[in-house]
Amino acid sequence: MELYTSKEGCCGCGACMAVCPAAAIHMVWDREGFLYPRVDQEKCIDCKRCEKVCPLKQEEQTEQERLYLGVQARDDAIRHTSSSGGMFQILAEYVFRRQGVVFGAAYTEDMRVVHREARDREGLARLKRTKYVQSNLRGVYQRIEAYLKKDRWVLFCGTPCQAHALRLYLNQSYDKLLTADLVCYGVPSPGIWKSYIRYLEHKKRGKMTDFSFRDKRNRDNGHVCSYVIDGSEYAEELNRNFYCRMYFADDTVRPSCYNCKYCVPERGSDFTIGDFWGIEKVKPEMDDGMGTSMVIVHTEKGKKVWNAVKGETAWFACKKEEVLQPRLLTPTAVAKNRGYFMMLYRMLPFPVFAKLFLLSSAVEGILRRVRRCNG
């Protein structure tokens, strides 16, 4: 059994490993810091269940009437601690009121990013806020299935490929399952994230306990990132942070993301949520710097839930074309220097690699300014 022929053909969701009845598949790290499935051919029984749960190999029906919304939680505390307008927490609390469970990305004690479950507001705090790292779903598919079979409500929030993989793994519809996928720029390397964390810990001589990619302290829609090491907080502009600069230069994105088929507004989840970029043009009176959620409601189940929770929000309906930000139109473009970037990452000690990247970025910035000045 061959699961993929090139790295562009695997999104790393891990559903193939979860569904394998012979335990013939396990996930291994590559030299770019991403997980890929490896098949033990001696154990494989050629049942092809791994192919049936692969979201990149399967299509789903997405022809339905949709709602396009801008949403802000009425509770300012929810918005302040959310990356955008708080829609994720609103959906989560709908599920909590029904004694359900919520799954989303969280940091572990050593700052890895994995999907975890929450049953109340306290647990939900770990799942909130954007994390620019691919999360690990090991064991999550099985736990969600077990809750659903016990007739429990479940909300799953993740990338569109992860949400699609979950539905394929379950292989049946559940009335009490809600899936919310994200407007995803592309998932960055967990290996590079780990190297970056160790680099910062060595530099600051302590242990990191938290990282926020979208800190709203300046009421600027989260253009500050902050982190905590040994109780001390550090903050800097998003576009000056070393890790974020690598990410937004498109160098650290998983190969499959450059060909992502989910960069469209038509998806199979109940909800798609993300930042409402362009709110200042569509609804300027709601642009207060504290974030607005862009929400697409795809399914009838999603519409019923939305009707139940919309009273907790300030919201407006909008046209499809008003929500069509770049990652709902086309995938992230391949960085022209990505191969060179990854080669240096593999070859050099990370502190040396960091200095070289920052130096080259500074030189490129100077050259861009010179070109602008010369017309």
N, C-alpha and C positions, 0 to 999 in steps of 0.2 A: 504494500500500500504506500503510495506517494501522496502526501497531503498537499504539497505545493511544489511548483517547478522553479519558482523564483521568489525572492523575499517580498516582492510586490504582491504576491498572492496569499499572504498571511497577515492578518491584523492582530494576532496574538491574544485573542479573546479567551483561549483555553477551553472552549466548549468541547472540542474534540477529545481532550484528555478526560473531561468530566463524564462524557457519554460512553466512553470505551468500556465494554463489558469484560474485556480481558485484561484490563490495566496494562495495555501494550503501548500507551502513549505517555510520555512525560515531557515537560517543558524544560528547555535548556537555554542558557545565555549565549548570545553571539558576541562578537568582538565590538559591536556598536552599543552593547548594553541593552538589547531587546531579547525577550523570550520568544522561542519558536518551538513547535512540537517536534518530537523525534519519535519515530515508531520502532518498537522492538519487533522486527519481522518474525522472530521465533514465537512470539506470543500472539501476534496478530491472527485473527480468525477470518479476516476479509469480509466482515459483516457490512462494511461501508457506512456504519452509523456516523462515523467521524465526518464523512463527506456531507451527510444530510443535515448536520448541525453547523456547517461552515457558512457564516453569513456572506462570505465573498463568493460562494458557489451557488447560493440560493437567492431567488427573488421572492418578493411578497406583494400582495395586492394593496395598492395605495390609492385606488380610485374612489374618492369620497369627498363630500362637501366639508370644507374646513372653516374654522374661525381663526382670524388673525387679530391679535390683541396686544395692547400695551398695558402692563400691570404694575402697580405699586402696592405693597402691603400698607394698610392704614396704620399699623403699628410701626412707629419710627424705629423702635428697637430691633425689629425684625430686619428692616432695610439696612440699618447701620451695620449689622453683623452678616449681611448677605453680600454676595459679589455683585448682584444686580438689584432687582426690585423685590426679592423675597418670595417669588412664586414657589420655589422648592419647599420652603418651610410651610407655606400655606397648604400645599398638597400633603406634606408630611403630617401636619396636625389633623387633617381630615382623616388620615389613616389611623393616627394615634387615638382619635375619638372612637374608633371602631375596634380598639384593642389590637391594632395591626402592627406590622414591623416595617421599618424603612431601611433600605440598603443604599449606600453611597460611598464615595471615596473618602478615606481618612488616613491620617498619619499614624504609623506605629511608634513605639517608644524609640526606635532607632531611625525615625523619619522616613521609612519606606512608605509608599502609597499603596494601600490595599482597600478592597471593598469590605466594609463592616456593616453591622446592623445596629439599629437604634430603636428603642421602644418609647422614648419620651424626649422632652426638650433638652434635657441634660445630655443625653446620648447623641441627639441630633447636632449639637454644637460641633462635634468632631467631623461631621459629614458636610457641613456647610463650607462655603468659600471655594473658589476656583483653585484647582491644583494642576499646575502645568507639568504633569508627569503621568505616564501611562500606569493605571492601577492594575493590581493583580487580583484576579477573580477566583483564585484557588479555593474550592469548597463552597463557593457562593451559590452556584447553580443548584447543587444538591440541597442546600439549606432552604432556599426559596421554594423548591418543589415540596419539601417536607412541610413547610408552613401552609402552603396552598392546599395540600392534601388533608390538612387538619382544619380546613375551612377558615383560615386566618387571612385577613387583608395584608397585602404586601405592596409597597411602592418601591420600584427599582429606578434609580437614576444613574445614568452613565453615558458613555459615548453611543452614537447610533449603531455602530457595529456590535457593541456589547449588548445593547437592548435587543437587537435582532437575534443575536446568538442565543440569548435567554429564551426568547419565544420559540426558536427552533429546537432548543434542548427540551423544553416542556412538551412540545408537540401536541398541544391541545390548548384551548382557550379556558381561562379561569375568570369568572365574574369578579373575583376579588383581587385580581392582579392589575396594578397600574404601572405602566412603563413611561418614563419621561426621559427622552434623550436630549443631548446638549448640542448646541451649535458649536461644532468642534473645529478648531484651527488645525488640528493634527496632533497626535500624541508624541511627546518628547521621550527620549531615552531614559529609562529608570537607572541605567548604569551611569550615565553622565550626571544625573541628579545625585546619585550616591557619592560620586567623586566630588561633586560640588559641595555637598554637605560636609564631607570629611575635610575638604580644603578650608571651608569657613571655620570649622571647629578648631582646626590646627592654628589658623590665623588668629582667632579670638581666644584660643586656649580655654575651651570649655565645651560643654555638650549642648547641642541645639534641642530645644523642646517645642518650638512652634515656628511656622513660616506662613505669612499671609502675602499672597500675590496681588491682592486687590484691597489694600488698606484705604479706608475712606476718610481718614482724619482731616484731609484738606478739602473735603466736599467737592472732589474733582472726578467723581465717577470711578475712583479706585486707581489712580495713576501713581500710587506709591506702593512699594512692597516693604514689608518689615519682617524681622525675625527675632527670636529670643534665644540667647545663649547664656547659660548659667544665671538666669534671672535678669540679665541686661538686654534691653531692647535696642535694635538698630533699625534704621529706616533710610530708604533712598528712593529716588524717582525710578519708576519702572524701566524707563529707557536708559538708565545708567547702571542697572543691576546686571552683573556679568552673565548670570544664568539666563535671564530674560532676553538679553541681547543675543545670545546664541540661539535661543528659541525663535525669536522674531526675525532673525536672519534666515530662518528655515533650515538651519544646519542640523538640528537635533531631532527632526521629525522622522517617524517610522516610515520606511519605504512604501508601504501600502497606502499611506495617507496621501501621497502625491497622485494617486489614482482613485481617490475615494469616491465610491458611487453614491454616498449619502449626502453629498453636497448639493442637495435639492430640497425644496420646501415640502415635497410629498414623501412622507415616511410612514412606517407602519406602527409607530408607538402611539400611545394615547395623547401624549403631549411632546412638543419640542419647546425647549426653553433656552434663553440666552440673553445677552445684553441687547437692549434696544438701541443700537447705534443709529444715529440720525434722529433721535428723539427731538433735538433742538429745531429740526425742520418740520417734523410731523406734528408735534405737540409741544411747542416751546414753553408753555406755561407749566409743564410738568418737569422741565429740565432744571432740577434743583441741585445737581451734582451728587445726589445720593443713590442714583441708580434706578433704572426702570427695566423690568423684565419684558422681553419680546416673547410672546407665547403663541404657538400654533396648536390648536386643538384639532386632532385628526379624526377621532373616533366618536361614535355615539356614546360610549361609556365615558369618554373624556368630557363630552358636552354635559352629561348629567352631573359629573363631579364639579365641573366649572360652575354650573348653575347653583350648586350647593355652597360654593365657597366665595363666589364673586362679591358677596356683601362684605367680605373682610378686606376688600381692596378698593383702591381708586383705579379705574380702568377705562379704556376706550377701545372701540372696535376700529380697525383700519383696513386698508386694502392690501392685497397680497404684495403688490409692487412696493409698498411702503416698508415692508419687513425684509426685503431681499438684500441682505448684507452679503459681502463677498463669499463667505463659506456656505451660503445657501444657493450659490450659483456655480462655483467652480472649486476644485480642490486647491490646496496650497501648491504653489509652483516649486519645482525642484530647485534648490539652491545651486547656482552654477559652480560653486567651490565645495560642494558637500563632500565629494570623494576625497579631496585634499584635506578638508577639515577632519573627517573621520580617520584618515591615515595618521595625522598628527596626534589625534586623541589616543589612538592605539599605541603609538610609538613613544610618546613623551611622558615623563612624570607630570601629573596634573598641574602642579604649580607652574611648571615651565610652559605647559600648554596654555594655561590661563594668561600668562604674561604675553605670550606670542599672539594670542587672539586679540587681547586688548590693544596691543601695539598696532596690529594690522588694521583693526577697526578705526583707531585714531588716524592712521595714515589715509585710509579710505575716506574718512570724513573730511580731512584737509583737501584731498584731491577733488572731492565733490564741490567744496566751496570755491576752489580755484576755477573749476570748470564753469560754475555759475557766474563768477566774476568776469570770466573771459567771454561770456555770452554763448 
